[in-house]
Amino acid sequence: MESKVDVPCAQCGSDNGLSMLSMSSEIPYFGEHTQITVLCETCGWKHTDFIPSEGDKHGYWSLCLESTGVGSARVVRSSSCTVRIRGLGLEVSPGGNSSGYITNVEGVIDRFEKAVKSMIRSLEDSDSLSEAAFILEGLSKAKVGRSDLVLELLDPRGSSQIIHESVISRHLTDEERSKLELGPDLPIFEL
């Protein structure tokens, strides 16, 4: 369903209104959810998020990347989710333009690889280049399940999930919640 929302664009401030697309569907093992995409026709800004129909899920999900086949495990990440790869010290926190996505573990690792490769272009000293190469090697091994790295999702709104039989899930502690970013605060979701 598409509708116009009479609020200014969060990116450019245009008062032309935003288009909001919503679609409900079933994600296997995740349940029914609503995908909401907000678009600004003026500047092209886009925001996507996922809202589970069954209410919030646990806020913490982790999966050890040490077995083959783990790369195909489904990952649902909302705009409020922090993604970590424990063992390499990698973390992506939600920012003001954070969007949700659905992918698999391999897709999450690809995103980290692209970020590291992008940073390599600006590195000049050999220590930093060696550390970047070490991180890329670790990510490459994790993709094929030959690693002791752990993928973690921490979502204070509980809308994210890793779907795999070996996943560990639990509620976030109050201390963990207090240290996490919430991601974008869009006025349209307050209507």
C-alpha positions in Angstrom: 0.0 0.0 0.0 1.3 3.5 -0.9 0.3 6.7 0.8 1.4 10.3 1.2 2.6 11.4 4.6 2.4 15.1 5.4 5.7 15.6 7.3 8.9 17.2 6.1 11.7 15.0 4.8 14.2 14.0 7.5 17.1 14.6 5.1 16.3 17.7 3.0 13.4 19.3 5.0 11.2 19.4 1.9 7.5 20.0 2.7 6.3 18.2 -0.5 5.4 15.2 1.6 6.9 11.8 1.7 5.6 8.6 0.1 5.2 5.6 2.4 5.1 2.1 1.1 4.0 -0.7 3.5 3.8 -4.4 2.8 3.0 -7.2 5.2 4.5 -10.6 4.5 5.7 -13.8 6.1 9.5 -14.4 6.7 10.0 -18.1 7.4 10.8 -18.7 11.1 10.6 -14.9 11.8 6.9 -14.7 11.4 4.7 -12.0 9.9 6.2 -8.6 9.6 5.5 -5.2 8.0 8.1 -3.7 5.8 7.9 0.1 5.7 9.7 2.2 3.2 9.6 6.0 3.2 10.7 7.9 0.1 11.3 11.6 -0.6 10.7 12.5 -4.2 12.6 15.8 -3.8 16.0 14.5 -2.7 15.7 10.7 -3.2 16.2 9.9 0.5 14.9 6.5 1.4 14.4 4.7 4.7 13.4 1.1 5.2 12.5 -0.7 8.4 10.9 -4.0 9.6 8.3 -4.3 12.3 7.3 -7.8 13.6 3.6 -8.4 13.8 4.0 -10.6 16.9 5.6 -7.9 19.0 9.2 -7.6 19.9 11.6 -10.6 19.8 14.6 -11.0 22.0 17.1 -8.1 21.7 20.3 -10.2 21.5 21.2 -12.8 18.9 24.6 -14.4 18.3 25.9 -17.1 15.9 29.3 -18.7 15.9 30.7 -18.7 12.4 32.6 -22.0 12.7 30.6 -24.4 10.6 29.9 -24.7 6.9 26.5 -23.7 5.9 26.3 -20.9 8.5 26.8 -18.3 5.7 23.2 -19.0 4.5 21.6 -18.3 7.8 18.9 -15.6 7.4 19.5 -12.2 9.1 16.8 -9.6 9.6 18.3 -6.3 10.8 16.1 -3.4 11.8 17.2 0.2 11.7 17.8 0.2 15.5 20.2 -2.8 15.4 23.9 -2.8 16.2 25.8 -5.5 14.3 29.1 -6.8 15.7 31.6 -9.4 14.7 33.2 -10.5 17.9 36.8 -11.6 17.5 37.7 -8.8 15.0 36.4 -5.9 17.0 34.1 -4.8 14.2 30.8 -3.0 15.0 28.2 -1.0 13.0 25.9 1.1 15.1 22.7 2.6 13.8 22.9 6.2 12.8 20.4 8.8 11.8 20.1 7.3 8.3 20.2 3.7 9.3 17.9 1.4 7.3 16.8 -2.2 7.9 17.5 -5.1 5.6 17.0 -8.8 5.1 20.0 -10.8 4.0 22.1 -13.8 5.1 25.3 -14.1 7.2 27.4 -14.0 4.1 25.6 -10.7 3.1 26.4 -9.2 6.4 30.1 -10.2 6.1 30.1 -8.7 2.6 29.0 -5.4 4.0 31.9 -5.4 6.5 34.4 -6.4 3.7 33.3 -3.5 1.5 33.7 -1.1 4.4 37.2 -2.3 5.2 38.2 -2.3 1.5 36.9 1.3 1.3 39.0 2.3 4.3 42.2 0.7 2.9 42.3 3.3 0.1 43.0 6.0 2.7 45.5 4.0 4.8 49.2 4.8 4.4 51.1 3.2 7.3 52.1 -0.5 7.1 50.7 -1.4 10.5 47.2 -0.2 9.6 47.4 -2.0 6.2 48.5 -5.2 7.9 45.6 -4.9 10.4 43.1 -4.4 7.5 44.5 -7.4 5.7 44.2 -9.5 8.9 40.5 -8.4 9.2 39.8 -9.2 5.6 41.3 -12.7 6.0 39.2 -13.3 9.1 36.1 -12.2 7.3 36.9 -14.4 4.3 37.3 -17.5 6.6 34.0 -16.6 8.4 32.1 -16.6 5.1 32.9 -20.3 4.6 32.5 -21.3 8.2 36.2 -21.8 9.1 36.4 -19.2 11.9 35.8 -18.8 15.6 34.3 -15.4 15.1 30.8 -14.6 16.4 28.1 -12.5 14.6 26.0 -10.5 17.1 22.9 -8.5 16.7 21.9 -6.2 19.5 18.5 -4.5 19.0 17.0 -2.4 21.8 13.7 -2.5 20.0 13.8 -6.2 19.5 13.0 -6.2 15.8 16.0 -8.0 14.5 16.9 -11.7 14.3 19.3 -14.4 13.1 17.5 -17.5 12.0 19.6 -20.7 12.5 19.4 -23.7 14.7 22.7 -22.8 16.5 21.7 -19.3 17.3 21.8 -18.0 20.9 19.1 -15.5 21.8 18.3 -13.6 25.0 16.9 -10.3 26.2 19.3 -7.4 26.4 20.4 -6.4 29.9 19.5 -2.9 31.1 23.2 -2.0 30.9 23.5 -3.2 27.3 20.3 -1.3 26.3 21.7 1.9 27.9 24.8 1.8 25.7 23.1 1.1 22.4 22.0 3.7 19.8 18.4 3.6 18.7 18.9 4.6 15.1 16.7 7.1 13.2 13.8 8.8 15.0 11.4 9.4 12.2 8.3 11.5 12.9 6.2 9.4 10.5 6.3 6.4 12.8 4.8 8.5 15.6 1.5 9.0 13.7 
